[in-house]
Amino acid sequence: MKHSIWIVAVSFAVVAAVAARGADGVSDPYVWLEDVHGTKPLAWVAEQNTRTKGVLQADPRYAADHDAILKVLDATDRIPLGAIDHDYIFNFWQDAANPKGVWRRSTIADYARPDPKWETIIDVDKLAADERENWIWKGASCSNTLARCLVFLSRDGGDAHVVREFDLKTRSFLKDGFTLAHAKSGARYLGENAVLFETDFGPDTMTASGYPRIVKLWRRGTPVDTAKTIYEGKREDVATQGSVSNGPYGTYALIVRATSFFESEYFHVLNDGSVRKLPLPLAAVFQGVSGEHAIFTLRKPWTVGTTTYAQGALLALDLKSLDGPLSGLHIEALYVPGPRSSVDSVSTGRDAVYASIYDNVTGSVHAFRFKDARWNDTKLALPANGSTSIVSTNDWGAEAQFTFESYLKPTTLYSDNGDDKPIAIKALPERFDASNLVTEQFEVASKDGTQIPYFVTRPKTATGPIPTILYGYGGFEIALTPGYSANFGMLWLTRGGAYVVANIRGGGEFGPAWHDAALLANRQKAYDDFAAVAADLVKRGITTPKQLGIMGGSNGGLLVSTAMSQHPELFAAVVCQVPLIDMLRYTQIGAGASWAAEYGDPADPKAREWISKYSPY
């Protein structure tokens, strides 16, 4: 069957990833778009945006839809999620009155009230106006005593930012404090009077991926150019950065050398500024410190002596043993996932380790506590059949906060004061009427027989095929879990459409093994999975090819553009957002070199062979 495909390419300034050199190596008339900050490419982007807006704004529904979405984004009844630190909740808030935002805090006790009292720390709109800078908030990191904070501000919203030291008592920036120029950088306190930091130190100090590779220790009152080099990574690495964990146990500082996107080496920063490499596998992922234990997860199985720790496992390692040989490590497995489960996220607190654990793509939260020389596992009483997330844990207290949401249930915030009995303290109001909607989970066999799960949300009263949006990602071990979307609810579901999310291989829905299944030379499996879901939607009578649109962004943009080129008979519309499309040149654009561990390096003839088979450009 032949039919037309409508394509919407949401490009913005990253459109250069779309236009490059053809697969046959001949000159490409669009290669100039790779200059993502160039005057000519950005003028081209503006021209395309003008054309797009002209079409969209001519639709009689546009103004009302636009205003409905903006109203939700600016709503003051949103949940002010924040970070727990000592006795406070720190929150960054934006609304119509504060478009650039305010960084503020409330006490933990007052935060639990329906209308907490907020203490403004930095008003970014006022700061930008006073300094005549287009400041965009990028976060902050405070010292152990909350006396001072390192504040990160960007001029363009990109990865680069300035670092400035702020005094919480006087509410002012320190003129002689720790300050770094606008660059890709990171910084965190090591005690009250030193910072561990990495930045662009000049020629040949960044990796091929465009990130810092040198970490230094800078002591208060000394010039930045006298800071001591702690560790220097290699240019071919993805990045090297510092990491500092603090709590009543003291301070534990690490250097993390990312040799690839999925592999890292770890070095303990000792008191004299020297480093000691930890006896850990490259596939270990540091999650934090709780009491006397460092917490890691594993991307690959790890054998120590006669014991093999499973892929995806959550491990606790005695801190003191980490500085010794591999044979002396004290390791305990806190959780070992099954074939259809995964450890989605981990957060360490003073008294417990919290893990968001998913089983068949629905979540729960477990609290692991070390007591009487053993670890105890408690599954917290949170709602089922949705997504659970760990919002924040307190390094200096017993408190922790979590959220629950699903496709049809708005986000609810739960607070746990350390007794493993979370209570709901805030909830997002319903943004659309879900009473006539239902979410179902189905599975379909992919080309190689693997069962691929997917969620369908649609009107209960649907009796035949209806317009459907199929969304996917399938990469970088990122899981697509149930989430509440006011936009899809208001503008699509309540108007009779269906919304489908495919949990294809390459993602993290079932842990690192699910990701590995579509890695490198096996990339085509992700595209086969997506096509199988699309075909199954038609087979079940949920939709038809003429009524089916697909959507994805970034790696998901690669997914939908590949699906379009391989299976044009399955879809009638494509929304391709900030995509990778020319996979034979992606490593030469922006941070593309850092993704070679996911797709393969097209400069390698073997990798180029498999990439050429699917590269949609």
VEXDREN-2710 file (C-alpha; in Angstrom, 1 decimal):
% VEXDREN-2710
k/r/px/py/pz
1/MET/0.0/0.0/0.0
2/LYS/1.3/3.5/-0.9
3/HIS/0.6/6.6/1.1
4/SER/2.3/9.9/1.9
5/ILE/4.4/10.5/5.0
6/TRP/4.3/13.9/6.7
7/ILE/7.7/14.7/8.3
8/VAL/8.2/17.3/11.0
9/ALA/11.9/17.8/11.8
10/VAL/12.3/19.7/15.0
11/SER/15.8/21.0/14.5
12/PHE/16.7/24.2/16.4
13/ALA/20.5/24.9/16.5
14/VAL/21.4/21.2/16.4
15/VAL/20.2/20.7/12.9
16/ALA/23.8/20.1/11.8
17/ALA/23.4/16.5/13.0
18/VAL/20.9/16.1/10.2
19/ALA/23.0/17.4/7.3
20/ALA/26.4/16.0/6.5
21/ARG/28.1/13.8/3.9
22/GLY/26.3/11.1/2.0
23/ALA/27.0/7.4/2.7
24/ASP/28.9/7.1/-0.6
25/GLY/31.4/9.7/0.5
26/VAL/30.6/12.2/-2.2
27/SER/30.4/15.9/-1.5
28/ASP/27.3/17.0/0.4
29/PRO/25.8/20.4/-0.4
30/TYR/24.5/20.6/3.2
31/VAL/27.7/19.9/5.1
32/TRP/28.0/23.6/6.0
33/LEU/25.2/23.0/8.5
34/GLU/27.6/21.2/10.8
35/ASP/28.9/24.6/12.0
36/VAL/26.2/24.6/14.7
37/HIS/27.1/28.1/16.0
38/GLY/27.8/29.6/12.6
39/THR/25.9/32.7/11.3
40/LYS/24.7/31.0/8.1
41/PRO/23.4/27.8/9.7
42/LEU/21.6/29.7/12.4
43/ALA/20.0/31.9/9.8
44/TRP/18.9/28.8/8.0
45/VAL/17.4/27.4/11.2
46/ALA/15.5/30.7/11.7
47/GLU/14.2/30.5/8.2
48/GLN/12.9/27.0/8.7
49/ASN/11.3/27.9/12.1
50/THR/9.5/30.8/10.4
51/ARG/8.1/28.5/7.8
52/THR/7.0/26.0/10.4
53/LYS/5.4/28.6/12.6
54/GLY/3.6/29.9/9.6
55/VAL/1.9/26.6/9.1
56/LEU/1.2/25.9/12.7
57/GLN/-0.1/29.3/13.6
58/ALA/-2.5/29.3/10.6
59/ASP/-4.3/26.4/12.3
60/PRO/-7.4/27.7/14.1
61/ARG/-6.5/25.4/17.1
62/TYR/-3.0/26.8/17.5
63/ALA/-3.6/29.7/19.8
64/ALA/-5.8/27.9/22.3
65/ASP/-3.5/24.9/22.3
66/HIS/-0.4/27.1/22.8
67/ASP/-2.1/29.0/25.7
68/ALA/-3.3/25.7/27.4
69/ILE/0.2/24.3/27.4
70/LEU/1.8/27.6/28.6
71/LYS/-0.7/27.8/31.4
72/VAL/0.3/24.4/32.6
73/LEU/4.0/25.2/32.4
74/ASP/3.5/28.4/34.3
75/ALA/1.1/27.0/36.9
76/THR/1.9/27.8/40.5
77/ASP/0.3/24.6/41.7
78/ARG/3.2/22.5/40.3
79/ILE/5.1/20.4/42.9
80/PRO/8.3/22.4/43.9
81/LEU/10.7/19.4/43.8
82/GLY/14.0/20.1/45.5
83/ALA/17.2/18.8/47.1
84/ILE/17.4/17.9/50.8
85/ASP/20.5/19.3/52.5
86/HIS/20.8/19.4/56.2
87/ASP/17.6/21.0/57.5
88/TYR/16.5/22.5/54.2
89/ILE/14.8/21.8/50.9
90/PHE/16.6/23.7/48.1
91/ASN/14.4/24.4/45.0
92/PHE/14.8/26.2/41.7
93/TRP/11.4/27.7/40.5
94/GLN/10.3/29.2/37.3
95/ASP/6.9/30.7/36.4
96/ALA/5.4/33.6/34.4
97/ALA/6.6/36.1/37.0
98/ASN/10.1/34.5/37.2
99/PRO/11.0/33.3/33.7
100/LYS/14.7/32.9/34.5
101/GLY/13.8/31.6/37.9
102/VAL/14.6/31.9/41.6
103/TRP/16.8/29.6/43.7
104/ARG/15.2/29.4/47.1
105/ARG/15.0/27.2/50.2
106/SER/12.5/26.2/52.9
107/THR/12.9/24.2/56.1
108/ILE/12.1/20.5/55.8
109/ALA/9.3/20.9/58.4
110/ASP/7.7/23.9/56.6
111/TYR/8.1/22.4/53.2
112/ALA/5.5/19.7/54.2
113/ARG/2.9/22.4/54.5
114/PRO/0.5/23.1/51.6
115/ASP/2.0/26.6/51.2
116/PRO/5.6/26.6/52.6
117/LYS/7.5/29.8/53.3
118/TRP/10.3/30.3/50.8
119/GLU/13.5/32.1/51.4
120/THR/14.9/33.5/48.2
121/ILE/18.6/33.0/47.7
122/ILE/19.2/34.2/44.2
123/ASP/16.7/35.9/41.9
124/VAL/18.2/35.0/38.5
125/ASP/15.9/37.6/36.6
126/LYS/17.2/40.4/38.9
127/LEU/20.8/39.2/38.7
128/ALA/20.6/39.1/34.9
129/ALA/19.1/42.6/34.7
130/ASP/21.6/44.0/37.2
131/GLU/24.6/42.5/35.5
132/ARG/23.2/42.9/31.9
133/GLU/23.9/39.2/31.3
134/ASN/21.6/36.6/29.8
135/TRP/22.1/34.3/32.8
136/ILE/20.6/30.8/32.6
137/TRP/20.6/28.8/35.9
138/LYS/22.7/25.6/35.8
139/GLY/22.7/24.6/39.4
140/ALA/24.7/25.0/42.6
141/SER/26.9/22.9/45.0
142/CYS/27.2/23.9/48.6
143/SER/29.8/23.3/51.3
144/ASN/29.3/21.0/54.2
145/THR/28.3/23.8/56.6
146/LEU/26.1/25.6/54.0
147/ALA/28.2/28.7/54.5
148/ARG/29.0/29.1/50.8
149/CYS/27.9/27.6/47.5
150/LEU/29.4/27.3/44.0
151/VAL/26.9/28.6/41.6
152/PHE/26.8/27.7/37.9
153/LEU/25.4/30.2/35.3
154/SER/25.4/29.8/31.6
155/ARG/25.2/32.6/29.0
156/ASP/23.6/30.5/26.3
157/GLY/22.0/27.5/28.0
158/GLY/24.6/25.1/26.6
159/ASP/27.1/22.9/28.5
160/ALA/29.5/25.8/29.2
161/HIS/29.0/28.0/32.3
162/VAL/30.8/30.2/34.7
163/VAL/31.4/29.2/38.3
164/ARG/31.0/31.8/41.0
165/GLU/31.2/31.5/44.8
166/PHE/28.2/32.7/46.8
167/ASP/27.9/33.5/50.5
168/LEU/24.6/32.2/51.9
169/LYS/24.7/34.5/54.9
170/THR/25.3/37.8/53.2
171/ARG/23.4/36.8/50.0
172/SER/26.2/38.0/47.8
173/PHE/28.9/36.7/45.4
174/LEU/32.4/36.7/46.8
175/LYS/34.7/39.0/44.9
176/ASP/37.8/36.9/45.9
177/GLY/36.0/33.6/45.9
178/PHE/36.4/30.5/43.7
179/THR/35.6/31.7/40.2
180/LEU/35.9/30.0/36.8
181/ALA/35.4/31.5/33.3
182/HIS/32.7/30.4/30.9
183/ALA/33.6/26.9/29.8
184/LYS/32.6/23.3/30.1
185/SER/33.6/22.7/33.7
186/GLY/32.7/21.1/37.0
187/ALA/33.5/22.1/40.6
188/ARG/32.7/20.8/44.1
189/TYR/34.0/21.7/47.6
190/LEU/36.6/19.5/49.2
191/GLY/36.3/20.9/52.7
192/GLU/35.4/24.6/53.3
193/ASN/38.5/26.1/51.7
194/ALA/39.3/24.0/48.7
195/VAL/37.6/22.8/45.5
196/LEU/38.2/19.9/43.2
197/PHE/37.5/21.1/39.7
198/GLU/38.0/20.5/36.0
199/THR/37.7/22.9/33.1
200/ASP/39.2/24.0/29.8
201/PHE/42.7/24.9/30.8
202/GLY/43.8/25.8/27.3
203/PRO/45.1/23.9/24.2
204/ASP/45.0/20.1/24.4
205/THR/43.3/20.0/27.8
206/MET/40.0/18.7/26.6
207/THR/39.0/15.3/25.2
208/ALA/38.1/14.6/21.6
209/SER/34.5/14.6/22.9
210/GLY/34.9/18.2/24.0
211/TYR/34.9/17.6/27.8
212/PRO/37.6/18.4/30.5
213/ARG/40.3/15.7/31.0
214/ILE/42.3/17.3/33.8
215/VAL/41.2/17.6/37.5
216/LYS/42.9/20.0/39.9
217/LEU/42.8/20.9/43.5
218/TRP/42.5/24.7/44.2
219/ARG/43.0/26.1/47.7
220/ARG/41.3/29.3/48.9
221/GLY/43.4/32.4/48.7
222/THR/45.7/31.1/45.9
223/PRO/45.6/32.0/42.2
224/VAL/43.8/29.4/40.0
225/ASP/46.9/28.9/37.8
226/THR/48.7/27.5/40.9
227/ALA/46.1/24.8/41.5
228/LYS/47.6/21.4/41.8
229/THR/46.9/18.8/39.1
230/ILE/45.4/15.7/40.8
231/TYR/44.8/13.6/37.7
232/GLU/45.1/13.9/33.9
233/GLY/43.1/11.7/31.6
234/LYS/43.7/11.0/27.9
235/ARG/42.5/12.9/24.9
236/GLU/40.7/9.8/23.6
237/ASP/38.7/9.5/26.8
238/VAL/35.1/10.8/27.1
239/ALA/35.9/12.9/30.2
240/THR/37.6/13.1/33.6
241/GLN/35.9/14.7/36.5
242/GLY/35.9/14.9/40.3
243/SER/33.3/13.5/42.7
244/VAL/33.0/14.4/46.4
245/SER/30.6/12.6/48.9
246/ASN/30.0/14.2/52.3
247/GLY/28.3/13.1/55.4
248/PRO/28.8/12.4/59.1
249/TYR/31.3/9.7/58.0
250/GLY/33.5/12.5/56.6
251/THR/34.5/13.3/53.0
252/TYR/35.2/10.8/50.3
253/ALA/36.7/12.2/47.1
254/LEU/37.1/10.4/43.8
255/ILE/38.4/11.0/40.3
256/VAL/36.2/9.4/37.6
257/ARG/38.0/8.8/34.3
258/ALA/35.4/7.8/31.7
259/THR/37.3/5.8/29.2
260/SER/34.1/5.4/27.2
261/PHE/30.4/6.3/27.6
262/PHE/29.8/3.1/29.6
263/GLU/33.2/2.4/31.3
264/SER/35.1/4.3/34.0
265/GLU/38.2/4.0/36.2
266/TYR/38.0/5.3/39.8
267/PHE/40.8/6.9/41.8
268/HIS/40.5/7.7/45.5
269/VAL/41.9/11.2/46.3
270/LEU/44.0/10.9/49.5
271/ASN/44.6/13.6/52.1
272/ASP/47.9/14.6/50.6
273/GLY/46.4/15.1/47.1
274/SER/47.7/11.9/45.6
275/VAL/45.4/9.3/44.1
276/ARG/45.0/5.6/44.4
277/LYS/43.3/3.5/41.8
278/LEU/40.4/1.4/43.1
279/PRO/40.3/-2.3/42.2
280/LEU/37.0/-2.1/40.4
281/PRO/35.9/-3.2/36.9
282/LEU/35.4/-0.7/34.1
283/ALA/31.7/-1.6/34.2
284/ALA/31.2/-0.5/37.8
285/VAL/29.0/2.6/38.2
286/PHE/29.6/4.7/41.4
287/GLN/26.3/5.6/43.0
288/GLY/27.4/7.3/46.3
289/VAL/28.5/6.7/49.9
290/SER/26.3/5.7/52.8
291/GLY/28.0/5.3/56.2
292/GLU/31.0/3.1/55.8
293/HIS/30.1/1.8/52.4
294/ALA/30.5/2.9/48.8
295/ILE/27.6/1.9/46.6
296/PHE/28.0/0.7/43.0
297/THR/25.9/-1.0/40.3
298/LEU/27.4/-3.2/37.6
299/ARG/26.9/-2.9/33.8
300/LYS/28.7/-6.3/33.3
301/PRO/29.2/-9.4/35.5
302/TRP/32.1/-9.2/37.8
303/THR/34.1/-12.1/39.2
304/VAL/36.1/-11.7/42.4
305/GLY/37.8/-14.9/43.4
306/THR/35.2/-17.7/43.3
307/THR/32.2/-15.3/43.4
308/THR/30.5/-13.7/40.3
309/TYR/28.3/-10.7/40.8
310/ALA/25.5/-10.5/38.3
311/GLN/25.1/-7.9/35.6
312/GLY/22.8/-5.1/36.9
313/ALA/23.4/-5.9/40.5
314/LEU/23.5/-3.3/43.3
315/LEU/26.6/-3.7/45.5
316/ALA/27.9/-2.3/48.8
317/LEU/31.7/-2.2/49.2
318/ASP/33.4/-1.5/52.5
319/LEU/35.2/1.8/52.1
320/LYS/38.3/0.8/54.0
321/SER/38.7/-2.3/51.9
322/LEU/38.5/-0.3/48.6
323/ASP/42.0/1.1/49.2
324/GLY/43.5/-2.4/49.3
325/PRO/43.9/-5.2/46.8
326/LEU/41.1/-6.9/44.9
327/SER/41.4/-10.0/47.0
328/GLY/40.7/-8.0/50.1
329/LEU/37.4/-6.3/49.0
330/HIS/34.4/-6.7/51.3
331/ILE/31.4/-6.9/49.0
332/GLU/27.8/-7.5/49.6
333/ALA/25.0/-7.7/46.9
334/LEU/22.1/-5.7/48.0
335/TYR/19.9/-6.6/45.1
336/VAL/20.2/-8.8/42.0
337/PRO/17.6/-8.2/39.3
338/GLY/15.9/-10.9/37.4
339/PRO/15.6/-11.0/33.5
340/ARG/12.6/-8.7/33.5
341/SER/13.6/-6.3/36.2
342/SER/16.2/-3.6/36.7
343/VAL/17.7/-1.1/39.2
344/ASP/16.6/2.1/37.6
345/SER/18.2/4.6/39.9
346/VAL/20.0/4.8/43.3
347/SER/20.4/7.5/45.9
348/THR/22.5/7.3/49.1
349/GLY/21.5/9.0/52.3
350/ARG/22.9/9.2/55.8
351/ASP/21.0/6.1/57.1
352/ALA/20.0/4.2/54.0
353/VAL/20.5/3.4/50.4
354/TYR/17.4/3.8/48.2
355/ALA/16.9/2.1/44.9
356/SER/14.1/2.6/42.4
357/ILE/13.5/-1.0/41.1
358/TYR/11.4/-1.8/38.1
359/ASP/9.7/-5.1/37.3
360/ASN/8.2/-5.4/33.8
361/VAL/8.5/-1.6/33.4
362/THR/6.6/-0.6/36.6
363/GLY/8.4/0.7/39.6
364/SER/8.9/0.4/43.4
365/VAL/11.3/1.8/45.9
366/HIS/13.5/-0.3/48.2
367/ALA/15.3/1.0/51.3
368/PHE/18.5/-0.8/52.2
369/ARG/19.8/-0.3/55.8
370/PHE/23.0/-1.5/57.4
371/LYS/22.3/-2.6/60.9
372/ASP/23.8/-5.2/63.2
373/ALA/26.5/-5.9/60.6
374/ARG/24.0/-6.9/57.9
375/TRP/22.0/-5.2/55.2
376/ASN/18.2/-5.2/55.4
377/ASP/15.9/-4.7/52.4
378/THR/12.5/-3.0/52.9
379/LYS/10.1/-2.4/50.0
380/LEU/8.3/0.9/50.7
381/ALA/4.5/1.2/50.6
382/LEU/4.1/3.3/47.4
383/PRO/1.4/2.9/44.7
384/ALA/1.8/0.2/42.0
385/ASN/1.5/0.1/38.2
386/GLY/3.4/3.3/37.5
387/SER/6.8/5.0/37.8
388/THR/8.7/5.5/41.1
389/SER/11.5/8.0/41.3
390/ILE/13.9/9.1/44.1
391/VAL/13.8/12.8/44.3
392/SER/16.3/13.4/47.0
393/THR/18.0/11.9/50.1
394/ASN/19.7/13.7/52.9
395/ASP/23.4/13.1/53.4
396/TRP/23.1/14.7/56.9
397/GLY/19.7/13.3/58.1
398/ALA/17.2/10.6/57.9
399/GLU/14.9/12.2/55.3
400/ALA/14.1/11.0/51.8
401/GLN/11.6/11.9/49.1
402/PHE/10.0/10.0/46.2
403/THR/7.5/10.4/43.5
404/PHE/4.9/8.2/41.9
405/GLU/3.1/8.8/38.6
406/SER/1.6/6.9/35.7
407/TYR/0.2/7.8/32.3
408/LEU/-3.2/8.7/33.8
409/LYS/-2.3/9.6/37.4
410/PRO/-0.5/12.9/38.1
411/THR/2.7/13.0/40.1
412/THR/2.5/12.6/43.9
413/LEU/5.4/13.5/46.2
414/TYR/6.0/11.2/49.2
415/SER/8.2/12.0/52.2
416/ASP/9.9/9.5/54.4
417/ASN/11.3/10.7/57.7
418/GLY/13.5/7.6/58.2
419/ASP/10.9/5.1/59.4
420/ASP/10.3/3.5/55.9
421/LYS/6.7/4.7/56.0
422/PRO/6.4/7.3/53.2
423/ILE/3.4/9.7/53.3
424/ALA/2.0/11.8/50.5
425/ILE/2.7/15.5/51.1
426/LYS/2.1/17.1/47.7
427/ALA/0.3/16.2/44.5
428/LEU/0.0/17.7/41.0
429/PRO/-3.6/18.5/40.2
430/GLU/-5.2/16.7/37.3
431/ARG/-4.6/18.5/34.0
432/PHE/-7.1/16.5/32.0
433/ASP/-10.1/14.3/32.6
434/ALA/-8.8/10.7/32.6
435/SER/-12.1/9.0/33.6
436/ASN/-12.7/7.7/30.1
437/LEU/-9.1/6.7/29.5
438/VAL/-7.3/3.4/30.1
439/THR/-3.7/2.2/30.0
440/GLU/-2.9/-1.4/28.9
441/GLN/0.4/-3.2/28.5
442/PHE/0.9/-5.6/25.5
443/GLU/3.8/-7.6/24.2
444/VAL/4.8/-8.6/20.7
445/ALA/7.5/-10.9/19.3
446/SER/10.2/-9.0/17.4
447/LYS/12.0/-10.3/14.3
448/ASP/14.2/-12.6/16.4
449/GLY/11.4/-13.8/18.7
450/THR/12.2/-11.6/21.7
451/GLN/9.1/-10.3/23.5
452/ILE/8.9/-6.5/23.4
453/PRO/6.5/-4.8/25.8
454/TYR/4.7/-1.6/25.1
455/PHE/2.0/0.6/26.8
456/VAL/-1.1/1.8/25.1
457/THR/-3.2/4.7/26.6
458/ARG/-6.5/5.4/24.8
459/PRO/-10.2/6.1/25.3
460/LYS/-12.1/3.2/27.0
461/THR/-14.8/3.7/24.4
462/ALA/-12.6/3.3/21.3
463/THR/-14.3/0.7/19.1
464/GLY/-12.1/0.8/16.0
465/PRO/-8.8/2.1/14.7
466/ILE/-8.0/5.6/15.9
467/PRO/-5.2/8.2/15.3
468/THR/-2.2/7.0/17.3
469/ILE/1.3/8.4/18.3
470/LEU/4.0/5.8/18.8
471/TYR/6.9/7.0/20.9
472/GLY/10.3/5.4/21.3
473/TYR/13.9/5.8/22.2
474/GLY/15.9/2.6/22.6
475/GLY/19.4/3.7/23.5
476/PHE/22.0/4.5/26.1
477/GLU/20.3/2.2/28.7
478/ILE/17.6/4.9/29.2
479/ALA/14.2/3.4/30.2
480/LEU/10.9/4.8/29.0
481/THR/8.7/4.3/32.1
482/PRO/5.1/5.5/32.6
483/GLY/4.8/9.2/32.9
484/TYR/2.1/11.8/33.3
485/SER/2.0/14.2/30.3
486/ALA/-0.4/17.1/30.5
487/ASN/0.3/18.0/26.8
488/PHE/-0.6/14.5/25.5
489/GLY/-3.6/14.3/27.8
490/MET/-5.1/17.7/27.0
491/LEU/-4.3/17.8/23.3
492/TRP/-4.4/14.2/22.2
493/LEU/-5.9/11.6/24.5
494/THR/-9.0/13.5/25.4
495/ARG/-9.6/14.3/21.8
496/GLY/-9.8/10.6/20.9
497/GLY/-6.2/9.7/20.1
498/ALA/-4.1/6.8/21.4
499/TYR/-0.6/7.3/22.8
500/VAL/1.8/4.3/22.7
501/VAL/5.3/3.9/24.3
502/ALA/7.5/1.1/23.0
503/ASN/10.0/-0.4/25.4
504/ILE/12.5/-1.6/22.8
505/ARG/16.0/-3.0/23.2
506/GLY/18.8/-0.5/23.6
507/GLY/17.0/1.1/26.5
508/GLY/17.3/0.2/30.2
509/GLU/13.9/-1.2/30.9
510/PHE/15.3/-4.6/31.8
511/GLY/18.8/-3.4/32.9
512/PRO/22.1/-3.4/31.1
513/ALA/21.5/-6.7/29.2
514/TRP/18.5/-5.1/27.5
515/HIS/20.7/-2.2/26.4
516/ASP/23.6/-4.5/25.3
517/ALA/21.2/-6.5/23.1
518/ALA/21.0/-3.6/20.6
519/LEU/24.5/-2.2/21.0
520/LEU/27.0/-1.6/18.2
521/ALA/26.6/-4.2/15.5
522/ASN/23.2/-5.3/17.0
523/ARG/21.6/-1.8/16.5
524/GLN/19.2/-3.1/13.9
525/LYS/17.4/-5.1/16.7
526/ALA/16.1/-1.8/18.2
527/TYR/14.6/-0.8/14.8
528/ASP/13.1/-4.3/14.3
529/ASP/11.5/-4.0/17.8
530/PHE/9.9/-0.6/16.9
531/ALA/8.6/-1.9/13.6
532/ALA/7.2/-5.0/15.3
533/VAL/5.2/-2.8/17.8
534/ALA/3.9/-0.6/14.9
535/ALA/2.7/-3.7/13.0
536/ASP/1.1/-5.1/16.2
537/LEU/-0.9/-2.0/16.7
538/VAL/-2.4/-2.4/13.3
539/LYS/-2.9/-6.2/13.8
540/ARG/-4.8/-5.5/17.1
541/GLY/-7.0/-3.0/15.4
542/ILE/-5.8/-0.1/17.5
543/THR/-4.8/2.0/14.5
544/THR/-4.0/1.8/10.8
545/PRO/-0.9/2.9/8.9
546/LYS/-2.7/6.0/7.6
547/GLN/-3.5/6.9/11.3
548/LEU/-0.1/6.1/12.8
549/GLY/2.5/8.7/13.5
550/ILE/5.9/8.1/15.2
551/MET/7.9/10.4/17.4
552/GLY/11.4/10.4/19.0
553/GLY/14.1/12.8/20.0
554/SER/18.0/12.6/19.9
555/ASN/18.7/8.9/19.7
556/GLY/14.9/8.6/19.3
557/GLY/15.2/10.9/16.3
558/LEU/17.6/8.4/14.8
559/LEU/15.1/5.7/15.6
560/VAL/12.1/7.3/13.9
561/SER/14.1/8.4/10.8
562/THR/15.5/4.9/10.4
563/ALA/12.0/3.5/10.9
564/MET/10.7/5.9/8.2
565/SER/13.4/4.8/5.7
566/GLN/13.1/1.1/6.4
567/HIS/9.3/0.8/6.8
568/PRO/7.5/3.7/5.1
569/GLU/4.5/1.4/4.7
570/LEU/3.9/1.4/8.4
571/PHE/3.6/5.2/9.2
572/ALA/1.9/8.3/7.9
573/ALA/3.7/10.9/9.9
574/VAL/7.1/11.4/11.6
575/VAL/8.1/13.8/14.3
576/CYS/11.9/13.7/14.3
577/GLN/13.3/15.8/17.2
578/VAL/16.9/17.0/17.6
579/PRO/18.1/13.8/15.8
580/LEU/21.2/12.0/14.8
581/ILE/20.7/11.1/11.1
582/ASP/24.1/11.0/9.3
583/MET/25.7/8.2/11.2
584/LEU/28.8/8.2/9.1
585/ARG/29.8/11.7/10.4
586/TYR/28.2/12.0/13.8
587/THR/31.5/11.6/15.6
588/GLN/32.7/14.8/14.0
589/ILE/29.8/16.9/15.3
590/GLY/29.7/18.3/18.8
591/ALA/30.0/15.7/21.5
592/GLY/29.4/12.9/19.0
593/ALA/32.8/11.2/19.6
594/SER/31.6/10.3/23.1
595/TRP/28.8/8.1/21.7
596/ALA/31.1/5.8/19.8
597/ALA/30.6/3.1/22.5
598/GLU/26.9/3.1/21.6
599/TYR/27.0/3.0/17.8
600/GLY/30.5/2.3/16.8
601/ASP/33.1/4.6/15.3
602/PRO/32.5/5.0/11.5
603/ALA/36.2/5.5/11.1
604/ASP/36.6/1.8/11.9
605/PRO/35.8/-0.2/8.7
606/LYS/34.0/-2.9/10.6
607/ALA/31.7/-0.4/12.4
608/ARG/31.2/1.6/9.3
609/GLU/29.9/-1.6/7.6
610/TRP/27.1/-2.1/10.1
611/ILE/26.3/1.6/10.5
612/SER/26.0/2.0/6.7
613/LYS/23.2/-0.5/6.6
614/TYR/20.9/1.7/8.7
615/SER/22.2/5.3/8.6
616/PRO/19.1/7.1/7.4
617/TYR/20.7/10.2/5.8
END
